[in-house]
Amino acid sequence: MSVSPDKLIANNLQHLIQSELDKIGLLCRVFSRAKSVESIEKKINKSAGKYTPTGKKIQDAFGVRVALYFPDDQAVAMDVLKNSFNYDEHSSTIDTPNGSVFTANRCNLIFKLPPEISENSTLLDSYDVLDDTFEVQIRTVLSEGWHEVEHDLRYKCQDDWSGYSDLGRALNGIFATLETSDWGMMKLFETLAYRHYKAGEWSQMVRTKFRLRSESDLSKEVVDKLKLYPETGKKIFRINRESFLSRIIKNKVELPINADNIIYIGNYLYAGNTAILDITPQRILRILEDSGLEQFGRTRAEA
């Protein structure tokens, strides 16, 4: 069974995005779709005159959904995407949470399709009201199912809910419960990381503190150094995870994500322990220096 060119474009975007997120080790799942002709026709006809060749265009003919394991990875995932594609900030929607209202907060980002991908689209050739863009929706794995139900059975069927605002609020309340569970899951792992740190269980601390896709343990050599210099372990435990990952992304540091490398990079950026610098492979030090990242305790003049 042949796959349409537009479905191949969606698949290609999915693989590109999954690959970029995998490089930084984010725990997530990525899905994609290309709108069908029927779906595009319905959207055009539903709001006659809303979409025009020279005005507002449909920007989500191609869609990718990123389902994150943890809510605090949203900013990191956004950094990865903005570093990889041409971001249309004006057309994107990022909601600010409202403390008094139960409602889902959108994180829908619009990006330009790479020219080498868009040139193969039959949809773009057929409809002049389609923009050469794609949409990325960022959610958490816990909220993903709720969004599917809400989209298919409320958003698409709004008349079914007319006059039943109490049930609409109840549906939003279910989302609020899932959001609280997301927060609770994140805090649980933060507590687990702290307990591993206090117990001097360094491999476990790294795994639960940074929550990245890596099953590796620290090498004995690195563990021995952390046992010898627990203050360095303390500094690494206190690293702001989002800032740490953001610096790696923005400086395009391409290193395998494993426990030892997290310690090497964390020490380079935040601790400056010479004993750990001495066991850091020269290849890794060169990559960090060439990336423009500033070594802890070393001024740019010295570099």
Backbone hydrogen bonds, N-H to C=O, Kabsch-Sander energy under -0.5 kcal/mol:
donor,donor_aa,acceptor,acceptor_aa,energy
8,L,4,S,-2.1
9,I,5,P,-1.7
10,A,6,D,-2.1
11,N,7,K,-2.6
12,N,8,L,-2.6
13,L,9,I,-2.5
14,Q,10,A,-2.4
15,H,11,N,-2.5
16,L,12,N,-2.5
17,I,13,L,-2.6
18,Q,14,Q,-2.7
19,S,15,H,-2.3
20,E,16,L,-2.0
21,L,17,I,-2.5
22,D,18,Q,-2.3
23,K,19,S,-1.5
24,I,20,E,-0.8
25,G,21,L,-0.7
26,L,21,L,-1.8
27,L,211,R,-0.5
28,C,26,L,-0.8
29,R,67,A,-2.0
31,F,65,R,-2.5
33,R,63,G,-2.3
35,K,61,A,-3.1
40,I,36,S,-2.2
41,E,37,V,-2.7
42,K,38,E,-2.3
43,K,39,S,-2.1
44,I,40,I,-2.4
45,N,41,E,-2.6
46,K,42,K,-2.0
47,S,43,K,-0.9
48,A,45,N,-0.7
50,K,47,S,-2.4
51,Y,47,S,-0.5
52,T,56,K,-2.1
58,I,129,V,-2.8
63,G,33,R,-2.8
64,V,135,E,-2.8
65,R,31,F,-2.7
66,V,137,Q,-3.0
67,A,29,R,-3.1
67,A,65,R,-0.6
68,L,66,V,-0.7
68,L,139,R,-3.1
69,Y,27,L,-2.3
73,D,70,F,-1.6
74,Q,71,P,-1.6
77,A,73,D,-3.0
78,M,74,Q,-2.3
79,D,75,A,-2.0
80,V,76,V,-2.2
81,L,77,A,-2.4
82,K,78,M,-2.8
83,N,79,D,-1.7
84,S,80,V,-0.7
84,S,81,L,-0.9
85,F,81,L,-2.3
87,Y,85,F,-0.8
88,D,110,I,-3.0
89,E,87,Y,-0.9
92,S,88,D,-0.8
92,S,89,E,-0.8
93,T,108,N,-3.1
95,D,106,R,-2.8
99,G,97,P,-0.6
101,V,98,N,-1.4
103,T,101,V,-1.0
106,R,104,A,-0.6
108,N,93,T,-3.0
109,L,107,C,-0.6
109,L,136,V,-3.1
111,F,134,F,-2.5
112,K,86,N,-2.5
113,L,132,D,-2.5
117,I,114,P,-2.1
118,S,114,P,-2.4
119,E,115,P,-1.8
120,N,117,I,-1.5
121,S,118,S,-1.9
125,D,121,S,-0.6
126,S,122,T,-1.4
127,Y,123,L,-2.0
130,L,127,Y,-1.1
131,D,58,I,-2.9
133,T,131,D,-2.1
134,F,111,F,-2.5
135,E,62,F,-2.5
136,V,109,L,-3.0
137,Q,64,V,-2.6
138,I,107,C,-2.4
138,I,136,V,-0.5
139,R,66,V,-2.9
139,R,137,Q,-0.5
141,V,68,L,-2.7
144,E,140,T,-1.3
145,G,141,V,-0.6
147,H,143,S,-2.3
148,E,144,E,-1.9
149,V,145,G,-2.2
150,E,146,W,-3.0
151,H,147,H,-2.6
152,D,148,E,-2.2
153,L,149,V,-2.6
154,R,150,E,-1.7
155,Y,150,E,-2.8
156,K,151,H,-1.5
157,C,154,R,-0.7
158,Q,155,Y,-0.5
160,D,157,C,-1.3
161,W,158,Q,-1.3
162,S,159,D,-1.0
164,Y,161,W,-2.2
167,L,164,Y,-0.7
168,G,164,Y,-1.7
169,R,165,S,-2.4
170,A,166,D,-1.8
171,L,167,L,-2.3
172,N,168,G,-2.0
173,G,169,R,-2.1
174,I,170,A,-1.6
175,F,171,L,-1.4
176,A,172,N,-2.1
177,T,173,G,-1.9
178,L,174,I,-1.9
179,E,175,F,-2.6
180,T,176,A,-2.2
181,S,177,T,-2.0
182,D,178,L,-2.4
183,W,179,E,-2.1
184,G,180,T,-2.6
185,M,181,S,-2.7
186,M,182,D,-2.1
187,K,183,W,-2.4
188,L,184,G,-2.2
189,F,185,M,-1.8
190,E,186,M,-1.8
191,T,187,K,-2.3
192,L,188,L,-2.4
193,A,189,F,-2.6
194,Y,190,E,-2.0
195,R,191,T,-2.2
196,H,192,L,-2.2
197,Y,193,A,-2.4
198,K,194,Y,-2.5
199,A,195,R,-1.6
200,G,197,Y,-1.3
201,E,196,H,-2.9
202,W,200,G,-1.3
205,M,201,E,-2.2
206,V,202,W,-2.4
207,R,203,S,-2.1
208,T,204,Q,-2.4
209,K,205,M,-2.5
210,F,206,V,-2.2
211,R,207,R,-1.4
213,R,25,G,-3.3
214,S,212,L,-1.9
223,V,219,S,-2.4
224,D,220,K,-2.7
225,K,221,E,-1.4
226,L,222,V,-2.2
227,K,223,V,-2.3
228,L,224,D,-1.8
229,Y,225,K,-2.2
232,T,229,Y,-1.3
233,G,229,Y,-1.2
234,K,230,P,-2.1
235,K,231,E,-2.0
236,I,232,T,-2.2
237,F,233,G,-2.4
238,R,234,K,-1.7
239,I,236,I,-1.2
241,R,239,I,-0.8
244,F,240,N,-2.6
245,L,241,R,-2.5
246,S,242,E,-2.5
247,R,243,S,-2.2
248,I,244,F,-1.5
249,I,245,L,-2.4
250,K,246,S,-2.8
251,N,247,R,-1.6
252,K,249,I,-1.6
253,V,248,I,-2.5
254,E,252,K,-0.8
255,L,253,V,-0.9
258,N,256,P,-1.0
262,I,258,N,-2.0
263,I,259,A,-1.8
264,Y,260,D,-2.8
265,I,261,N,-2.9
266,G,262,I,-2.7
267,N,263,I,-2.9
268,Y,264,Y,-2.1
269,L,265,I,-2.3
270,Y,266,G,-2.7
271,A,266,G,-0.5
271,A,267,N,-1.4
272,G,267,N,-3.6
277,L,273,N,-2.3
278,D,274,T,-2.2
279,I,275,A,-0.7
280,T,276,I,-0.8
280,T,277,L,-0.6
284,I,281,P,-0.6
285,L,281,P,-2.0
286,R,282,Q,-2.5
287,I,283,R,-2.0
288,L,284,I,-2.4
289,E,285,L,-2.5
290,D,286,R,-3.0
291,S,287,I,-1.4
292,G,288,L,-0.5
292,G,289,E,-1.1
293,L,288,L,-1.1
296,F,268,Y,-3.3
298,R,295,Q,-2.0
303,A,299,T,-1.6
